Amino acid sequence: MDAPNPADPTAVPLDAAAALAWMREHGETLRALIAEETEDEDGGPASDGAIRGNLRFVAAAIEATAAPGIAELTAGLDEDLPLRFVLGEDLVARHAEAGAGAIALEEHLQHGTSPGRDPSLDAGLDRRVRISGWIQLFLVQLEERLGPAGDGFAAAVSSELDRRHRDLARLIFSLDRLAKQHLRARLPGAPTTEALDEVGQAAVVQANARMLVEAIATTLAARAESPR
């Protein structure tokens, strides 16, 4: 099939709402992908493997719900990503190293402390840097799939994510609160601190995945309206 005509206002390369709805309806796919990615590691809901599983889930949602042109270009990306993740681990490591200095500065300026004094704060900021690193690697792979027309796509999506950092914070809070309510409703007694922490970690990763879908959709729409 031909790609949608950018001049057609009804041609939406990716409907974020449709992609997010698909993700809500295919929780078993997400669990299977996370299981594959975490098979050889010991980690929680925000481990590197869990992050990679969520990103593969995003790729599957894009292929399943995008306009024909984008869907064809991204076909099978979720299955190709494991090898790409292995080959790009150095990029993620460099991203984490670069982020270490930013973490120290943020702890000093915003929280009046320094790395090592507040383990929970250290873990939260480290988690944010690792998620960002894996997202950058994912976007590089997605840009490659888009071909010449995708030049600069990864940077554009990253800028959109940066612009919406407050929306991300609100989404994390909302998902965390809702998940903890469900957890308390399911358990006969009060959930453990560890269980609540794991719920919070999962909310962070899931919120980043959802925001990534929206940022990709926004960037694709902008490019369709102003073809390069």
Beta strands, then each sheet from edge to edge (+ up, - down):
end
